[in-house]
Protein backbone atom coordinates (compact mmCIF):
# COMPACT_ATOMS: atom_id res chain seq x y z
CA UNK A 1 0.00 0.00 0.00
CA UNK A 2 1.33 3.43 -0.90
CA UNK A 3 1.05 6.25 1.59
CA UNK A 4 1.02 9.98 1.20
CA UNK A 5 4.40 10.97 2.64
CA UNK A 6 2.76 13.79 4.58
CA UNK A 7 0.35 11.53 6.44
CA UNK A 8 0.72 9.39 9.53
CA UNK A 9 1.57 5.82 8.54
CA UNK A 10 1.71 3.96 11.87
CA UNK A 11 -0.19 4.03 15.13
CA UNK A 12 1.73 2.94 18.22
CA UNK A 13 -0.67 2.27 21.08
CA UNK A 14 0.18 1.77 24.74
CA UNK A 15 -2.66 0.30 26.79
CA UNK A 16 -3.54 1.30 30.33
CA UNK A 17 -6.00 3.15 32.50
CA UNK A 18 -5.89 6.94 32.95
CA UNK A 19 -5.52 8.60 36.33
CA UNK A 20 -3.03 8.77 39.19
CA UNK A 21 -4.42 5.77 41.02
CA UNK A 22 -3.51 3.46 38.12
CA UNK A 23 0.07 4.67 37.63
CA UNK A 24 2.72 1.91 37.94
CA UNK A 25 0.08 -0.85 38.05
CA UNK A 26 0.46 -4.12 36.15
CA UNK A 27 -2.31 -3.14 33.71
CA UNK A 28 -0.47 0.08 32.81
CA UNK A 29 2.70 -1.57 31.47
CA UNK A 30 1.66 -0.46 27.97
CA UNK A 31 1.37 3.18 29.04
CA UNK A 32 4.76 2.93 30.75
CA UNK A 33 6.44 1.43 27.68
CA UNK A 34 4.89 4.06 25.38
CA UNK A 35 6.12 6.83 27.68
CA UNK A 36 9.63 5.33 27.48
CA UNK A 37 9.39 5.31 23.67
CA UNK A 38 8.15 8.92 23.69
CA UNK A 39 11.07 9.96 25.89
CA UNK A 40 13.53 8.30 23.51
CA UNK A 41 11.89 10.16 20.62
CA UNK A 42 11.91 13.48 22.49
CA UNK A 43 8.13 13.92 22.52
CA UNK A 44 5.43 14.03 25.21
CA UNK A 45 2.17 12.11 24.84
CA UNK A 46 -0.06 14.95 26.03
CA UNK A 47 -2.26 16.15 23.14
CA UNK A 48 -5.91 15.18 23.66
CA UNK A 49 -7.38 13.71 20.45
CA UNK A 50 -9.38 10.59 19.49
CA UNK A 51 -10.37 9.96 23.17
CA UNK A 52 -6.66 9.53 23.82
CA UNK A 53 -3.46 11.37 24.62
CA UNK A 54 -1.29 11.55 21.50
CA UNK A 55 2.03 12.70 20.13
CA UNK A 56 3.28 12.74 16.54
CA UNK A 57 6.80 11.41 15.99
CA UNK A 58 9.05 9.91 13.33
CA UNK A 59 10.59 6.44 13.55
CA UNK A 60 12.89 5.03 10.86
CA UNK A 61 11.73 7.76 8.48
CA UNK A 62 8.02 6.96 8.99
CA UNK A 63 5.47 9.30 10.51
CA UNK A 64 3.83 7.70 13.53
CA UNK A 65 1.28 8.69 16.13
CA UNK A 66 1.87 7.59 19.71
CA UNK A 67 -1.47 6.97 21.40
CA UNK A 68 -2.59 6.32 24.99
CA UNK A 69 -6.37 5.66 25.05
CA UNK A 70 -8.13 7.52 27.86
CA UNK A 71 -11.27 5.40 27.61
CA UNK A 72 -10.18 2.92 30.30
CA UNK A 73 -8.86 -0.45 29.25
CA UNK A 74 -12.11 -2.17 28.25
CA UNK A 75 -12.92 0.47 25.62
CA UNK A 76 -9.41 0.92 24.17
CA UNK A 77 -10.67 -0.06 20.71
CA UNK A 78 -12.80 3.09 20.52
CA UNK A 79 -9.75 5.38 20.55
CA UNK A 80 -7.73 3.08 18.28
CA UNK A 81 -10.56 2.93 15.75
CA UNK A 82 -10.98 6.73 15.69
CA UNK A 83 -7.28 7.38 15.10
CA UNK A 84 -6.79 4.55 12.59
CA UNK A 85 -9.89 5.63 10.65
CA UNK A 86 -8.88 9.29 10.60
CA UNK A 87 -5.43 8.54 9.15
CA UNK A 88 -6.59 5.51 7.11
CA UNK A 89 -4.03 3.30 8.87
CA UNK A 90 -4.49 -0.42 8.15
CA UNK A 91 -4.49 -2.84 11.13
CA UNK A 92 -1.07 -4.18 10.06
CA UNK A 93 0.35 -0.73 10.89
CA UNK A 94 -1.20 -0.53 14.36
CA UNK A 95 1.38 -1.68 16.94
CA UNK A 96 -0.02 -2.34 20.43
CA UNK A 97 2.02 -2.53 23.64
CA UNK A 98 0.30 -4.16 26.61
CA UNK A 99 0.61 -6.22 29.78
CA UNK A 100 0.48 -10.03 29.78
CA UNK A 101 -0.13 -11.93 33.01
CA UNK A 102 0.96 -15.24 31.50
CA UNK A 103 4.57 -14.05 31.14
CA UNK A 104 7.07 -13.49 33.95
CA UNK A 105 7.90 -9.84 34.62
CA UNK A 106 10.08 -8.43 31.86
CA UNK A 107 9.58 -11.25 29.37
CA UNK A 108 8.45 -10.05 25.93
CA UNK A 109 6.37 -11.80 23.33
CA UNK A 110 5.99 -10.19 19.91
CA UNK A 111 3.26 -11.41 17.57
CA UNK A 112 2.06 -10.27 14.13
CA UNK A 113 -1.58 -11.06 14.96
CA UNK A 114 -3.63 -13.26 17.23
CA UNK A 115 -6.40 -13.64 19.75
CA UNK A 116 -7.09 -11.48 22.79
CA UNK A 117 -5.91 -14.15 25.21
CA UNK A 118 -8.40 -12.89 27.78
CA UNK A 119 -7.08 -9.29 27.71
CA UNK A 120 -10.05 -6.91 27.65
CA UNK A 121 -8.14 -4.06 25.99
CA UNK A 122 -7.08 -6.34 23.14
CA UNK A 123 -10.63 -7.74 22.88
CA UNK A 124 -11.88 -4.18 22.40
CA UNK A 125 -9.27 -3.45 19.70
CA UNK A 126 -10.02 -6.71 17.87
CA UNK A 127 -13.73 -5.84 17.91
CA UNK A 128 -12.87 -2.43 16.43
CA UNK A 129 -10.25 -3.23 13.76
CA UNK A 130 -9.84 -7.03 13.60
CA UNK A 131 -6.99 -9.19 14.88
CA UNK A 132 -4.35 -8.55 12.18
CA UNK A 133 -2.27 -6.04 14.14
CA UNK A 134 1.24 -6.56 15.56
CA UNK A 135 1.55 -6.52 19.30
CA UNK A 136 4.25 -6.56 21.95
CA UNK A 137 3.16 -8.36 25.10
CA UNK A 138 4.99 -7.27 28.24
CA UNK A 139 5.20 -9.85 31.00
CA UNK A 140 3.96 -8.54 34.33
CA UNK A 141 3.84 -11.84 36.23
CA UNK A 142 1.07 -14.12 37.26
CA UNK A 143 -1.25 -13.36 40.09
CA UNK A 144 0.21 -14.83 43.26
CA UNK A 145 -1.74 -17.38 45.25
CA UNK A 146 -3.76 -15.50 47.81
CA UNK A 147 -4.39 -12.52 45.51
CA UNK A 148 -8.15 -12.13 45.61
CA UNK A 149 -8.93 -12.00 41.92
CA UNK A 150 -7.53 -11.03 38.56
CA UNK A 151 -8.82 -7.45 38.69
CA UNK A 152 -7.12 -6.90 42.05
CA UNK A 153 -3.85 -8.21 40.60
CA UNK A 154 -3.78 -6.23 37.35
CA UNK A 155 -4.76 -3.03 39.16
CA UNK A 156 -2.12 -3.51 41.87
CA UNK A 157 1.19 -1.63 41.83
CA UNK A 158 4.35 -3.41 40.72
CA UNK A 159 6.66 -4.69 43.41
CA UNK A 160 10.08 -3.05 43.24
CA UNK A 161 11.69 -6.14 41.67
CA UNK A 162 8.91 -6.75 39.14
CA UNK A 163 8.79 -3.08 38.17
CA UNK A 164 12.54 -3.06 37.57
CA UNK A 165 12.31 -6.25 35.47
CA UNK A 166 9.68 -4.60 33.27
CA UNK A 167 11.38 -1.22 32.88
CA UNK A 168 14.68 -2.96 32.06
CA UNK A 169 13.08 -4.14 28.79
CA UNK A 170 11.91 -0.74 27.57
CA UNK A 171 14.98 -0.24 25.37
CA UNK A 172 14.27 -3.62 23.75
CA UNK A 173 10.63 -2.65 23.23
CA UNK A 174 11.71 0.59 21.51
CA UNK A 175 14.08 -1.36 19.26
CA UNK A 176 11.37 -3.93 18.47
CA UNK A 177 8.91 -1.18 17.49
CA UNK A 178 11.47 0.22 15.07
CA UNK A 179 12.06 -3.20 13.51
CA UNK A 180 8.31 -3.75 13.07
CA UNK A 181 7.97 -0.34 11.41
CA UNK A 182 10.83 -1.27 9.07
CA UNK A 183 8.85 -4.37 8.07
CA UNK A 184 11.12 -6.76 9.95
CA UNK A 185 8.81 -8.26 12.55
CA UNK A 186 10.52 -11.65 12.17
CA UNK A 187 13.83 -10.20 13.38
CA UNK A 188 12.05 -8.45 16.25
CA UNK A 189 10.50 -11.77 17.27
CA UNK A 190 13.76 -13.69 16.99
CA UNK A 191 15.74 -11.07 18.88
CA UNK A 192 13.38 -10.06 21.68
CA UNK A 193 10.92 -12.90 22.30
CA UNK A 194 12.21 -14.57 25.43
N, C-alpha and C positions, 0 to 999 in steps of 0.2 A: 504494500500500500504506500502510495506517495503522500507526503505531507507538505503542507505549505510551511516553508522554513520559518515563517513568522509566528506560527501557532504552537501551542503546547502539544507535545507529542506523547508524554508519559505522565501518569499520575502515580505518585508514591504516597501510599496511605499508611499511617500508623494508627493502630486501633487502641482505644482506651475509653475512659470515662472522664468527662470534664469536672473540674472542681478540686479544691484543695484537699478534701477528705480522701480523694482517690489517688493522690500523688504517691509514687513509689509503691503502689500495690502490684500484685502479680498480674492483674488484668490490664495494667497500664504499661506493660513492657513495650508494646508497639509505639505508644506515645514517646516513651523514653528513647527508644532507638531512633525514631524520626527526629527528635530534638538533637540527638548526637550527630545525625546526618546534616541537619540544618546548620549546626555549629561548624562542622567541617566545611560546609559550603559558604559560610559567612552570611547566612540569612536567619531571620527570626520568623517562626510560624505564628503570626499574630493577626493577619488580615482576615476579617470575618467575611466569608463568602461561601455559598453552597451549604449552609448549615454546618460550617466547619471553620477552623482556623487554617489559613493557607499561606504559602510563600512561593513565589516563582523562583526558579533557579536553573542552572545549566549543568548537566552532567555529561561528560564525554561528547560535548558538542551538541547535545540534544536539550531542547527546552522541556523542563519538567515542572510540575506543580506538586509541592509537598502539601499534604492534607491531613488534618487531624479532625475527624468528625466530632461535632459537639452535640450529637443527638442521643448520647449514651449508647453503650455497646450494641444493644439489641436492634437498634435502628441505623447502624452504620451504613447500610446499603443505600439509604435515602441520600446521604451526602455524596457518596461515591457516584451514584447514578446521576445526580445533578451536575457534578463536575465533569464526568466522562461524557455526558450528553452535550454539555455546553461546548466542549472542545472537540467533540467527535472522536474521542479516544477509544479504540477497540479494547475489549477485555484483556487481550494479550499484552497490552501496554499499561495495564494497571497492576502495580506491584504492591502487595499488602504485607505489612510487618505486624506480627501479633504473637501473643503468648500461647504456649502449648503446655498443658499440665501433664502430658504423657512423656515429656522429655526432662531429663535432669537439668537443673539450673545451668544456663550457659551453653547447652547443646543447641545446635542449629539444624534445621531440616528445611532445605529449599526444594520446592516442587513447582512444576510448570502449570499444574492444574490439580483438581481433586475435589474431594467431598469436604463438608464442613467439619467432620470429626467431632461433632458435638459442640463446636464453638459458635455461640449465638451471633457474634459479629460477622463471622464468615457465612453463616446461614443467611443472614440479611443481605450480604453482598451477592451471594449466589442467586438469591431470589431476585435481585435487582439487575444483575448483568450476566448471569450464568457462571459456570465454574471454570472457564478457560482463562484464568488469570494466574500469573506467577505469584508465589507467596514465600515468605521467609518466616518459618515458625521459630519462636524463641523459647527454649526450654525454661520453665519457671519452677519445675519440681512438682511432684505429686503431693496431693493433700496428705498430711501425716495422719496416722491413726489417732483418733481422739478429736480431730478437727470436725466440728459439728456437721457441716455439709459443704458442698462444692462452692456455693455462693460465698460462704464465710471465708473459704480458702482464697478464692481468686480476688476477693476484695480486701484481703489482709495485706499488711505491709511486708516487704521482703525482710528476711533476717539479714544481718550484716554480711554473712558469708554468701548467701544466695544472691543478694543484690550485687556483690562484687563479682560473682561468677557471671552474672548477666551482663553487667556493664563492661566487663573485660572483652566481650565479643563484639562490641559496637563497631570497632574498626573493621572487623571481618564483615559485619553486616553492610557497612558502607561500601566496602570493596565488592561484595556480592551484588549489591544494587547496580553498581557501575558495570559489572560484567553482564548482568541481565539486560541492561539498557543497550549494551554493545551487541546484543544478540548471542551471547555466549553463556546461556544458562547452564549448559552441560558442564563447563569449566567451573562455574560457581558451585554447582552441586558436588562435583568431584573434590573441589578444594575445601569447601566449608561445611558440608554435611558431616556430622561427627556422631 
